[in-house]
Amino acid sequence: KLKPTFLANVVSLQIAQESKLKICNLPAFQHGQIIGMDLASMIAVHLMDIRANCNQCVLDMCCAPGSKLLLIAELLQHNGVLDAVDINRDRLNIVAALFKKYVHPNSPQLPPR
């Protein structure tokens, strides 16, 4: 569902931040078409140079709350391997919920404790 946005949209992002725009009030956010992500996270993913046709393997060792992970998944386009871990189970539940909402409704859930 999500479309990756990088440096081309940084100007729009900065304008939105300066105007104190609340992303949660935007219809696109409410319909699951966009997510909020800070500039540093966007740049970090951009610098990874992820390409869908290269069958890359990505390990995110501190994946929660999940916005970078979603962007990485979008860039991989189901070509490659994406492993994600986090030390905090509650934060992993947030990641699972994001994937269910934005990537695939049948995303696996964490087993009960």
N, C-alpha and C positions, 0 to 999 in steps of 0.2 A: 504494500500500500504506500509506504513512504518513498519519497523521492530524495536522493541525497543532495544536500546543499553544502557547498564549501565556500571558498573565498569569494566567488562571484556574488554571493548573497550577504557577505559580511557588512557591506554598507547598509543594506536594509535592516540587518540585525542591529547594528549600532544605532541607527535612527530609532528603531523600535525601543531599544533600551533607554535612549536619551529621552524619549517621549513618555516614559513610564507606562507604556502599553502593557496591559495584562493579557498574556497569551491565553489564559484560561477563559477569557471573554470572547475569543475569536471563534466563529463557527467552524473553521477548519480544525481547530484544536478539539472542539467539542465532538466533531465527527470522526476523530482519529486520523486526520489527514496530515497533521504536523505534530511535532513534539518540540519541547523547549530544550535547548542545549547551549551551554556557554561556549564562548569563542575559543577558549583554550582546548576544550574537548574536540571541537570541530577541527582545529589545526592539528592536534595530535593524531587524529584519524587520517587526515589528509596526508600528513608526513609519512604514514605507513605505506602509502602508494599501493593500496589494495586494488587488484584488477580481477574482474570476474572470470576472465578466460584463462587465468594462470594456475588454477587449482591450488591456491595457497592454503596454508594452515595457519590459523591465528589462535593464540592463547591469551585470553584476558584474565590475568591473575587477581584482579580486584574489580570485578565486573559490575558491582552494584553502584548506583541504582539502575543502570542499564542503557542510558542514552547513547553512549559511544558504541556499546555492543549492538544496538539496533542499527546504527549507521554502518558498522562493519558488516553486519548480516545483509543489509541492503546492497552494499558494494560487492559482496561475494556472489550475490544472485544465485544462491543454492549451488554454487560451484566451488568446492573446497571444503575445509573443515574449520569450524568455529567452536572452540572449547572455552567455557567460562567457569570460573570458580570465584568464590568469595568466602571469607571466614564467618560472616554474619548470616545466619539462616533467615532471619526476618528480612534482611535486605535482598537475599536471593529470592524470596517470595515476591518481592516487588519486581525483580527482573522477570520472573516467570509470568507475572500478570501483564507486564509490558509486551512480552513476546506473544502472549495469547491475544492481546488487543491489536497489536500492530503487525505481527509477522504471520502467525498461523493460529487459528482458533483452537486447533488440536495440539498445541504445544504441550509437552509433558509437564506435569506438576511435580513438585517435590513430594516424596513419600512422607507420611506422618512421622513424627519423632518417636 
